[in-house]
Amino acid sequence: MVRPKVTDTSAAKSSHPALERPVLHAFRVRLADWYNRNKRDLPWRHTRDPYSITVSEFMLQQTQVSTVLPYYDRWLDQFPKWKTLASAPTEKVLKAWEGLGYYQRARNLQKLAQAVAASPGGELPASIEGLQQLPGIGPYTARAIGSFAFGLKTGVLDGNVIRILTRVFAIRENVTDRNVLSQLWSLTESLAPDNDSDTYNQSIMELGALVCLPRKPACLLCPIQSVCKGKSEPDQFPVKERAATKAVVERIAVIRDGNRWWCEQSAANRRLSEFWRFPDFDSATMTEESELTRFKYTITNHRIDLTAVHARWKKSPSVKTAGRWLTRHEIESLPFSSAHRKISRQLKGDR
């Protein structure tokens, strides 16, 4: 259930011309019946608490359910209310999010908590318009929270829903185009029933997560395959322009002093600001001794080839104000990105 951010470009809420009675029946009745028989037992489906639902929606953006599950309960134990999260040190918040990726979500969630905690009622507004005025809440998240927490009549549009709609209605236009997105928003709003739209929204996203998959969809198991115009060529949908992949080479220095290692905190103007990391290798101030590890990883459209090397200083690092020597225990207790956490697991020596 990966939920990317989707920009709302819809203006009209008019009915879609393709929504004939058999299509509406399939979407609303067959889909709900399939969902009731096949839905996964997920913790955020057992609550109407706006805070808990908001946490799940932020975590599920561009992240699989299986990855989110172990984080969700731990987060609510550590930050059970808006006020708890609002007043927590940012470093503690980032540490709790470590491994989920897309760390701006954690910062935005805390900014949202601070805004809610400072509001007169200390609670989220129960309207789509009010939700979208708050930091970190875009069109999809506002509608998801509105539907699942407050029972508002609204449709949702995430990656799963876009894939299903483009297949069912054989929409061959580029879904990153603003006009096409506007049509999809109008379509998803038209499909949502007046009553119990939250069940409908959960069911269509669940169908995308379990059946209408990006690759090798299980069309024979689909409750709405009889009205799907794209079922003979599902791999052709959705049509999407993809950003070119950029190759990046990183060389990281692992510098040891007894049972401590030199680490730096990323500057505010750098990716993953406030996270701790091992320094970039600098031949002017460092000497390479041997290779420690090498691996590749991907962030958005960047394919990164990382090499970490054992190194030593040519001169004292005392002029480096953003860094300090850390023990393994300190390294484990501070927030590190997934890539630099992977490097830390290669360290040898006492804790």
C-alpha positions as CSV (number, residue, x, y, z in Angstrom):
1,M,0.0,0.0,0.0
2,V,2.5,2.6,-1.2
3,R,1.0,6.1,-1.0
4,P,2.8,8.7,-3.0
5,K,1.9,12.3,-2.7
6,V,-0.5,13.4,-5.4
7,T,-1.2,17.0,-6.2
8,D,-4.9,17.9,-6.3
9,T,-5.7,19.7,-9.5
10,S,-9.4,19.0,-9.5
11,A,-11.9,21.8,-9.8
12,A,-15.1,20.1,-10.9
13,K,-16.9,17.3,-9.0
14,S,-19.2,16.3,-11.9
15,S,-20.0,12.7,-12.7
16,H,-17.8,10.9,-15.2
17,P,-19.5,9.9,-18.4
18,A,-18.2,6.3,-18.1
19,L,-20.0,5.8,-14.8
20,E,-22.9,3.6,-16.0
21,R,-24.9,1.6,-13.5
22,P,-22.9,-1.7,-14.0
23,V,-19.6,0.1,-13.3
24,L,-21.0,1.8,-10.2
25,H,-22.4,-1.5,-9.0
26,A,-19.0,-3.2,-9.5
27,F,-17.1,-0.5,-7.7
28,R,-19.4,-0.1,-4.8
29,V,-21.0,-3.5,-4.1
30,R,-18.6,-6.1,-5.5
31,L,-15.6,-4.2,-4.2
32,A,-17.0,-3.8,-0.7
33,D,-17.9,-7.5,-0.6
34,W,-14.4,-8.5,-1.8
35,Y,-12.9,-6.2,0.8
36,N,-14.9,-7.6,3.7
37,R,-13.7,-11.1,2.8
38,N,-10.1,-10.3,2.0
39,K,-8.9,-7.2,3.9
40,R,-5.8,-7.4,5.9
41,D,-6.0,-6.9,9.7
42,L,-4.1,-3.6,10.1
43,P,-3.9,-1.7,13.4
44,W,-5.0,1.7,11.9
45,R,-8.2,0.1,10.7
46,H,-9.3,-0.5,14.3
47,T,-9.5,3.2,15.3
48,R,-11.1,6.5,14.4
49,D,-8.6,8.4,16.4
50,P,-7.4,11.3,14.1
51,Y,-3.9,11.3,15.5
52,S,-3.3,7.6,15.1
53,I,-4.8,7.6,11.5
54,T,-2.6,10.7,10.6
55,V,0.5,8.9,11.8
56,S,-0.3,5.9,9.6
57,E,-1.0,8.0,6.6
58,F,2.4,9.9,6.9
59,M,4.2,6.6,7.4
60,L,2.5,4.9,4.4
61,Q,3.5,7.6,1.9
62,Q,5.8,5.9,-0.5
63,T,6.4,3.0,2.0
64,Q,5.0,-0.6,2.0
65,V,2.7,-1.7,4.8
66,S,5.2,-4.5,5.8
67,T,7.8,-1.8,6.5
68,V,5.5,0.4,8.4
69,L,3.9,-2.2,10.8
70,P,6.8,-2.5,13.3
71,Y,7.2,1.3,13.4
72,Y,3.5,2.2,13.9
73,D,3.0,0.8,17.4
74,R,6.4,1.9,18.6
75,W,5.7,5.4,17.5
76,L,2.4,5.6,19.3
77,D,4.0,4.2,22.5
78,Q,6.7,6.9,22.3
79,F,4.6,9.8,21.0
80,P,1.0,8.9,22.0
81,K,-0.6,12.4,21.5
82,W,-0.2,15.5,19.4
83,K,1.3,17.3,22.4
84,T,3.9,14.6,23.1
85,L,5.2,14.7,19.5
86,A,5.0,18.5,19.4
87,S,7.3,18.9,22.4
88,A,9.8,16.1,21.6
89,P,13.4,16.9,20.6
90,T,13.7,16.7,16.8
91,E,16.7,14.3,17.1
92,K,14.5,11.9,19.1
93,V,11.7,12.1,16.5
94,L,14.2,11.4,13.6
95,K,15.7,8.5,15.6
96,A,12.2,7.0,16.0
97,W,11.7,7.3,12.2
98,E,15.1,5.9,11.3
99,G,14.8,3.2,8.6
100,L,11.5,4.4,7.2
101,G,13.2,6.8,4.8
102,Y,11.8,10.0,3.3
103,Y,12.7,11.7,6.5
104,Q,11.0,15.0,5.6
105,R,7.8,13.2,6.5
106,A,8.9,12.9,10.1
107,R,9.7,16.6,10.2
108,N,6.4,17.5,8.6
109,L,4.5,15.3,11.0
110,Q,6.1,17.1,14.0
111,K,5.4,20.5,12.5
112,L,1.8,19.4,12.1
113,A,1.7,18.2,15.7
114,Q,3.0,21.6,16.8
115,A,0.3,23.4,14.8
116,V,-2.4,21.2,16.2
117,A,-1.2,21.4,19.8
118,A,-1.1,25.2,19.5
119,S,-4.6,25.5,18.1
120,P,-7.5,26.5,20.4
121,G,-9.1,23.0,20.5
122,G,-5.9,21.0,20.2
123,E,-7.5,18.7,17.6
124,L,-7.6,18.4,13.8
125,P,-10.4,20.2,11.9
126,A,-13.0,17.8,10.6
127,S,-13.1,19.2,7.1
128,I,-11.1,18.7,4.0
129,E,-10.5,22.4,3.6
130,G,-9.4,22.8,7.2
131,L,-7.0,19.9,7.0
132,Q,-5.3,21.2,3.9
133,Q,-4.5,24.4,5.7
134,L,-2.2,22.6,8.0
135,P,1.5,21.9,7.5
136,G,2.4,18.6,5.8
137,I,-1.1,17.7,4.7
138,G,-1.7,17.6,1.0
139,P,-4.9,16.7,-1.0
140,Y,-4.6,12.9,-0.7
141,T,-3.7,13.0,3.1
142,A,-6.5,15.5,3.8
143,R,-9.1,13.2,2.1
144,A,-7.7,10.0,3.7
145,I,-7.9,11.5,7.2
146,G,-11.2,13.1,6.4
147,S,-12.6,9.7,5.3
148,F,-11.0,7.4,7.8
149,A,-11.2,9.6,10.9
150,F,-14.2,11.7,10.4
151,G,-16.3,9.7,7.9
152,L,-16.5,12.5,5.3
153,K,-17.9,11.7,1.9
154,T,-14.8,12.0,-0.4
155,G,-12.7,9.9,-2.8
156,V,-9.0,9.3,-2.5
157,L,-6.3,9.2,-5.1
158,D,-3.0,7.4,-4.4
159,G,-0.8,5.3,-6.6
160,N,-3.0,2.2,-6.2
161,V,-6.2,4.1,-7.1
162,I,-4.5,5.8,-10.1
163,R,-3.4,2.4,-11.4
164,I,-6.9,0.8,-11.0
165,L,-8.7,3.8,-12.6
166,T,-6.4,4.0,-15.6
167,R,-6.8,0.2,-16.2
168,V,-10.6,0.0,-15.6
169,F,-11.3,3.0,-17.9
170,A,-8.3,2.5,-20.2
171,I,-7.0,6.0,-19.6
172,R,-3.9,6.2,-21.8
173,E,-2.8,9.8,-21.1
174,N,0.2,10.7,-19.0
175,V,-1.0,10.6,-15.3
176,T,1.7,13.2,-14.3
177,D,-0.1,15.7,-16.5
178,R,-2.1,18.2,-14.5
179,N,-5.2,17.9,-16.7
180,V,-5.2,14.1,-16.5
181,L,-4.8,14.3,-12.7
182,S,-7.8,16.6,-12.6
183,Q,-9.9,14.1,-14.5
184,L,-8.7,11.3,-12.1
185,W,-9.6,13.4,-9.1
186,S,-13.1,14.1,-10.5
187,L,-13.5,10.4,-11.3
188,T,-12.5,9.1,-7.9
189,E,-14.9,11.6,-6.2
190,S,-17.7,10.4,-8.5
191,L,-17.1,6.8,-7.6
192,A,-17.2,7.3,-3.8
193,P,-20.6,6.6,-2.4
194,D,-22.6,9.1,-0.3
195,N,-22.6,6.6,2.6
196,D,-19.6,4.7,4.0
197,S,-17.1,6.2,1.6
198,D,-14.3,5.2,4.0
199,T,-15.0,1.5,3.4
200,Y,-15.0,2.2,-0.4
201,N,-11.7,4.1,-0.1
202,Q,-10.1,1.3,1.9
203,S,-11.3,-1.3,-0.4
204,I,-10.1,0.2,-3.7
205,M,-6.6,0.9,-2.1
206,E,-6.6,-2.7,-0.8
207,L,-7.4,-4.0,-4.3
208,G,-4.4,-2.2,-5.6
209,A,-2.2,-3.6,-2.9
210,L,-3.3,-7.2,-3.2
211,V,-4.7,-7.8,-6.7
212,C,-4.3,-5.0,-9.2
213,L,-0.5,-5.0,-8.8
214,P,1.9,-2.9,-10.8
215,R,3.4,-6.1,-12.3
216,K,1.6,-9.4,-12.9
217,P,-1.8,-8.4,-11.6
218,A,-4.2,-11.2,-10.5
219,C,-7.0,-10.2,-12.9
220,L,-8.8,-13.5,-12.6
221,L,-9.3,-12.8,-8.9
222,C,-10.4,-9.2,-9.4
223,P,-14.0,-8.4,-8.3
224,I,-14.4,-5.7,-11.0
225,Q,-12.6,-7.4,-13.9
226,S,-15.9,-7.7,-15.8
227,V,-15.9,-3.9,-16.3
228,C,-12.2,-3.4,-16.7
229,K,-11.3,-2.1,-20.2
230,G,-7.6,-2.6,-19.7
231,K,-7.6,-6.2,-18.4
232,S,-6.1,-7.5,-21.7
233,E,-3.1,-5.3,-21.4
234,P,-2.7,-4.2,-17.7
235,D,1.0,-3.5,-18.0
236,Q,0.2,-0.6,-20.3
237,F,-1.3,1.4,-17.4
238,P,-0.8,3.8,-16.0
239,V,1.1,5.9,-18.6
240,K,3.7,7.9,-16.7
241,E,6.8,9.9,-17.6
242,R,9.7,8.8,-15.5
243,A,12.5,11.0,-14.4
244,A,15.9,10.0,-15.7
245,T,18.1,8.1,-13.2
246,K,21.1,10.0,-12.1
247,A,24.3,8.1,-11.1
248,V,26.1,9.3,-8.0
249,V,29.4,8.1,-6.5
250,E,30.0,8.6,-2.8
251,R,33.2,7.9,-1.0
252,I,32.9,7.8,2.8
253,A,35.7,7.9,5.4
254,V,35.6,5.8,8.5
255,I,38.2,7.2,10.9
256,R,38.9,5.5,14.2
257,D,40.5,6.7,17.4
258,G,40.6,3.9,19.9
259,N,37.0,2.8,20.4
260,R,35.5,6.0,18.9
261,W,34.8,7.0,15.3
262,W,34.6,10.5,13.8
263,C,31.0,11.4,12.8
264,E,29.4,14.6,11.6
265,Q,25.9,16.1,11.8
266,S,24.5,17.1,8.4
267,A,24.1,20.8,7.9
268,A,20.6,22.3,7.6
269,N,21.1,23.0,3.9
270,R,22.0,19.4,3.2
271,R,19.9,16.3,2.5
272,L,19.0,14.5,5.7
273,S,19.8,17.6,7.8
274,E,20.3,16.9,11.6
275,F,21.1,13.3,10.9
276,W,24.5,12.0,11.9
277,R,26.9,10.5,9.3
278,F,30.4,9.4,8.6
279,P,32.3,12.2,6.7
280,D,32.9,12.3,3.0
281,F,36.4,11.2,2.1
282,D,38.7,14.3,1.5
283,S,42.1,13.5,0.0
284,A,43.4,16.9,1.1
285,T,42.9,16.1,4.8
286,M,42.6,12.3,4.9
287,T,44.7,9.3,3.9
288,E,42.9,6.1,2.7
289,E,44.1,2.9,4.3
290,S,41.7,0.1,3.1
291,E,38.2,-0.5,1.8
292,L,35.6,-1.3,4.5
293,T,32.4,-1.9,2.4
294,R,30.8,-1.0,-0.9
295,F,27.1,-1.1,-1.9
296,K,24.5,0.6,-4.0
297,Y,21.2,2.2,-3.0
298,T,18.6,4.4,-4.5
299,I,17.0,7.6,-3.3
300,T,14.2,8.9,-5.6
301,N,15.8,9.0,-9.0
302,H,19.4,8.9,-7.7
303,R,21.3,5.6,-8.0
304,I,24.2,5.9,-5.6
305,D,27.3,3.8,-5.6
306,L,28.8,4.1,-2.1
307,T,32.3,3.0,-1.0
308,A,33.3,3.3,2.7
309,V,37.1,3.2,3.4
310,H,39.2,3.1,6.5
311,A,41.0,6.4,6.7
312,R,43.1,8.6,9.0
313,W,43.6,12.3,9.4
314,K,46.6,14.1,7.9
315,K,46.0,16.8,10.5
316,S,43.8,17.3,13.5
317,P,40.0,17.5,12.9
318,S,39.5,20.1,15.7
319,V,38.6,22.8,13.2
320,K,35.5,20.7,12.1
321,T,32.8,22.2,14.3
322,A,30.0,19.9,13.0
323,G,31.7,16.7,14.1
324,R,32.8,14.7,17.1
325,W,34.1,11.4,18.2
326,L,31.4,8.8,19.0
327,T,31.4,5.4,20.6
328,R,29.4,2.6,19.0
329,H,26.8,3.0,21.7
330,E,26.5,6.7,20.9
331,I,26.3,5.9,17.1
332,E,23.5,3.4,17.8
333,S,21.5,5.9,19.9
334,L,21.7,8.8,17.4
335,P,19.7,9.1,14.1
336,F,21.7,7.9,11.1
337,S,20.5,7.4,7.5
338,S,20.0,3.8,6.4
339,A,23.1,3.9,4.3
340,H,25.3,5.2,7.1
341,R,23.7,2.8,9.6
342,K,24.7,0.0,7.2
343,I,28.3,1.3,7.4
344,S,28.1,1.4,11.2
345,R,27.2,-2.3,11.3
346,Q,30.6,-3.0,9.8
347,L,32.5,-1.4,12.7
348,K,34.8,-3.6,14.8
349,G,35.7,-2.9,18.4
350,D,34.2,-2.3,21.8
351,R,30.9,-0.6,22.3
